[in-house]
Amino acid sequence: MVARQDELENLIEPAVAVAGHELIGVEVIRQGQDALLRIYIDNEAGITVDDCARVSRQISGVLDVADPIAGHYTLEVSSPGLDRPLFTAAHYEQYKGHLVSIALLRPYEGRKKLKGELAGLEGSSVRLLEDDDEWLIPLEMVRLARLVPVD
C-alpha cells in the first residue's frame, strides 16, 4: 500500500523546506513488488548532488517513522532537470508557452501521447497547441507531463 499523493507530499515537504529547497513533486513508480519513490526538489541557485544527498537523509528519517509505503522501495532525490515534470496547476501556468510532451493514462480522442506548446489551463483541462490542432486534455487524464528542452 502507498499513501495518497497529497499525503506523501504533506509528509515530505517540511523536510525539503528545512533543507532550504522547494518540493517540486513526488512520483511513486511500481517496479514489480518494489517501488521507486522519486522526489524532485529545486531552488533558485539550482540543485547539487550534495543537496540531493542531504535532502535524502532528511526524508529517510521521516519516511522511516511514518512508513507510508508498504514493502521495499528505493528513495531517489533529484533536481527536475531540463525536462522538468509538471505536477501542479501552478506548474502548467508557470510554463505556459513552453514546449511540453504529455503522456495520458488512456487514449483520448485516439491519442496517448501529445507534444506541443503549453497554452496553460482552462478550468481543469490542459490547453495544448499541436501544429494546427488545439487540445483540451482533462488533468485527470495526464499520466506525465514534461517540458521538452529546446536546442
Helices and strands as residue ranges (DSSP letters): H 5-18, E 22-31, E 34-42, H 49-66, E 73-78, H 89-94, E 99-108, E 111-122, E 125-130, E 133-138, G 139-141, E 142-147
